[in-house]
Amino acid sequence: MLLKLPLRLGLKLLLSLLLDLLMLVLDRQRNQGLHKQSKNLDIDHELDLAL
């Protein structure tokens, strides 16, 4: 019984850390995607100015 409790807490902690890491990665990927979109918009804007 005493061994199961820390194990369960450890698993919960590990799971929450993994979830945080996943959210961080997804956030970073989304931010990079937005950055790429804004770069593309800048290029489009420059093309419009050139024309």
N, C-alpha and C positions, 0 to 999 in steps of 0.2 A: 504493500500500500504506500509506504513512504517513498519507494523508488518510482512508483508510477506517477506521482504528482509532479516531481521535477521534470520527468520525461515529457509529460503532457504539456507543461509550461514551456519546455524547450522547443517542442514541436510547434506550439502556437507562436512562439517568438520567431522561429525560423520561417514559418509560413507568412507571418506578417512582414518580415524582412524581405522575403521573396516577392510578395505583393507590392511592397514599396518600390523595389528595384524594377519590377515590371512596369509600374506606373511611370517611373522616372524615364525608362527607355522609351515607352510609348509617347510620353510628353516630348522628349528630345526629338524623336522621329517626326512628330507632328510639327514641331517648331522648325525643323530643317525643311520640311515640305512647304511651310508658309514662307520661309526665307527664299526657297527656290521660286515659288510663285511670284514673290515680289521682284525678284531678279528678272524673271521673264517679263513682268509688267514694265520694268524699267527699260528693257531691250525693246519692247513693243513701242514704248513712248519715244525712244530715241529714233526708231525707224520712222514713226509718224513725223517727227521733227525733220528728219532727213528728206522725206518726201514733200 
